[in-house]
């Protein structure tokens, strides 16, 4: 027997036969004290309630197989480690974690040299900021961009029915102020649901023709929050490549599986839907939520969605349609109900209609109209609805008033359509193909993809400056040409228009630069005609010489 | 109490002392010069220039808090000028809130009955010592609409309570004797914890059982949770379990429909449910209740008064629409004016306004940080911050709520390790914290954070959604409260919903940062701009907190902001007592006419000091009654812990259907998981300057009643409710909660 043998058996031996010869004499007192120590622990352990159970468990688990016990011990250690581990990820345990001494950390902290919070503005940035006009006095169809400047016709602000300067809405707002004050002082869950919120929701849903509606206090936040309230990780979203920035943000937050189809291309949409279907069949698995996301009138170019075709595909492939009508609500259809009215499709067949009260009704906020289930779900699960103060009372009552006006005065929409027609006719001669008579123009300067009845008109340059190989647009140069046109119409024709503003480098697909025109039905025909002529002249002047 | 004393004492802290005779080098606001390096500190306590700041702040509070027995003897030239000011105010015809024509309480602090809360007037004819319940009910019959005192004010008592006793005022300011965070968290008894856990387990088990049988026996009711016709369920039964089985039981406590102004009181529609809270039917009647639920810290939610008149003028001039995005020709002169005023108000170079408070965070953070940047966020940060960080694509680390040691540990960790895997240094590190946490009532330890910032070179994004207007002697948020220079914080964010009675939010910072945000923020480019009436409400309410110069004198230190001084501006800057001054009248819209009490800042100051008193009083009082209360005593948000989920609807209902003799209904907000950790469900009081002391007394009585009944006094009760009410001023001025 060597000294390195199992100490327990040695101790047993020591205890039973202390006179055993094979243990060296100096070790004997040590071993005996060890034995008595172990005996004390054992006695103590037996006194602990429940100890027989543990002993029995260990014995039954041991079963003459030390590996088994070792495995259990290992599992126990692993469980303890998991429990003790930090909650957040990257808590300093990852593979790439490097253990450093305090001194080294101090040195690294001293060396840490972060970038400034905001870098110096580039020339392009300054150009962007400097060209933002400030309106002095009230907004509307006639505005001033300096306190004593000349009056300009405003083609930059969405004001399709002239609600901005509507006196009846001002009266309603003052009445509301006298009863409700200004702010609501709380989210809708905590005493922020005023009776008029319920009323405007009912007004919107009955106007559009859906079961219910829910209002938000900002249209942009609505779009980026309502989508992720439904679409979650693992769900499928098929979206038009041309959708607006708010939708992009909503898609990004949703973490869903996003498939893009070519802008406005229904064949491509069907192809994407078929691909998804094929993939699902191949992989099998659980049925997931599937959404098609598109806009009624696209904010980025004014094109219209082919809603009948989308409805057909959506039903065929069992998708839900999220339709962003922030531009088309209050602009399209005989009463401004949006593109559902334009195409004569019942709005209740669209699963979710997102609309803006700031654009179409000239108040503020947005709404989502749909079934009772859809709206109720958002009241609890949509972050911008739950965690934000509710819409100020006067904006809600004015929205109700505007809907009342839209319902009772269909001539608002006809005069808007007339004005759009007059304006488009002026510009038609500069387009490559005249949208009215189909004639071909070889000296075309601009292209207007916007729908012919759309109050939102985007004008793109036909021959934008490109890099030498012609592959890429020189966006900055193009924008400065457009700005030249904006400045030119302001000085020569007293028009206020704007080029579309973009968040370059933050967009998923960089939209091309364009001029953005909003026609109002409240403008006189003469003004609109002159505006069209003025813009035409300015475009010819700036781009024609090349 | 002699009237002259009241005037002078209440004026002791009134800001616009520089209106008349004070020398120009004197600081404008004696109460705010906390920075000990500032030479101006001497003026505050006359000859004790080198006193430590603690001593000074306690002295300030003594000055601000006159007592009946000790008419303030510390008459300085500040007081003299202030009384001049208040005589000017009296001459004004439309001076409306600090009513000079009313009676003051002559209450004796020893009286221990309901009458002790009642200000003389109606109650004086009654025998105070033995009121019967019927008498009390009669006195309180129109309690919310009619004040006990006579007043000429045009502001409705139901929206903004009239409370004239100058003793019931306090200045919200950091007292270094008082810890920013409680040294030890209050713990409930283990029995409560156990029953809470058991309650939740029970709820979950019963919920699953109901689901199990419901799906089999009543499939129609579960149709929207099941896949049908090839469509997956919009909302799976698992995801909605909490909502359907737990929240629905409390449904009546949430989203009660209301009407009118959410001021001191609010009118609720009565409703009933016959189908286990799935739907509610309005009964057709309404109840006016005392409102301790809305975020109306300074009581600017009002349908009458100077601000409302300004808003009316604005609607006539501008209409209601903010129209399109800011960059698309929808930037009005009013927007620029508001932004200039907000920048002045918070003490930053430049500011930007956004039409929604939530969107202020969610659209700004992505413009500041991106890939390769790190955001360090408090675990209790608001959902909008989390939304913004997710959009930004920056990495995220969160630290334990307000735990500065944990923050420092994470900072050392992330700076030394760099980015994951690549170990490159982070491009920027942005710390996102809130000034005042809306569910906890806890304050940020700003001095400590700034210390860490100097060492670790991160940037600070401070969300002051709840603290702006509500904290600090000048109402400028936590920077003001702690007396630190707001420009040490890189980005200040806040909302207009809570203190200013409007809606929307702002971002403020250096000009360079703000310019970048104007270009890159989603909101300026794509979101609608904030509408003109809201802007007017912001300008009017903010202007009235700041005071407008003229009539106030422009403080000399602010001149250098106008770049009119070049050579000697350095010396001027060094004299700057504070960055907070009155609003120069030239940055306000010329058409806006405000009454004198708003222009000279008396009204705003009064509101700040009433809010500070109310907050401290209720928070201290509830602690004395034995409730577990979270948060700092200066916080206007006061969370009272309930724990057991079953007590939540009861608490809410019993506050509404009062048992006490006064029968005044009170609406409260109960908050549970997921807004709070599972077991610490709570009721949250949001106090306002519009509450009178009598209102707070009522809340204390009501809580005492209900707390006794529901067994919610988890701590040790050291005072009875009558003792608390009679010693309100002592409780407020005590520097320790114990």
Interface residues (C-beta under 8 A of the other chain):
Chain A: X88 X90 X92 X94 X96 X97 X98 X100 X104 X105 X108 X109 X112 X113 X114 X115 X116 X117 X118 X119 X120 X121 X125 X128 X129 X132 X133 X134 X135 X136 X137 X138 X139 X140 X143 X147 X154 X156 X157 X158 X159 X163 X164 X165 X166 X169 X170 X173 X174 X177 X178 X179 X180 X181 X182 X183 X184 X185 X186 X188 X189 X190 X191 X192 X193 X194 X195 X196 X198 X217 X218 X219 X220 X221 X224 X225 X230 X244 X245 X246 X249 X252 X253 X286 X287 X288 X289 X290 X318 X320 X356 X358 X359 X362 X363 X364 X373 X374 X377 X379 X380 X381 X383 X384 X386 X387 X388 X389 X391 X392 X394 X395 X398 X496 X498 X500 X501 X502 X503 X506 X516 X518
Chain B: X159 X224 X227 X229 X230 X231 X232 X233 X234 X235 X243 X247 X254 X255 X256 X257 X258 X259 X260 X261 X262 X263 X266 X268 X269 X291 X293 X294 X295 X296 X300 X301 X302 X303 X304 X307 X308 X311 X312 X315 X316 X317 X318 X319 X320 X321 X322 X323 X324 X325 X326 X327 X328 X329 X330 X331 X332 X333 X335 X336 X355 X356 X357 X358 X359 X362 X363 X366 X367 X368 X382 X383 X384 X387 X390 X391 X395 X397 X398 X411 X412 X413 X415 X416 X417 X420 X421 X423 X425 X426 X427 X428 X429 X430 X455 X456 X457 X458 X459 X490 X491 X495 X496 X497 X498 X500 X501 X502 X503 X509 X510 X512 X513 X515 X516 X517 X518 X519 X520 X522 X523 X525 X526 X527 X528 X530 X531 X532 X533 X534 X537 X667 X669
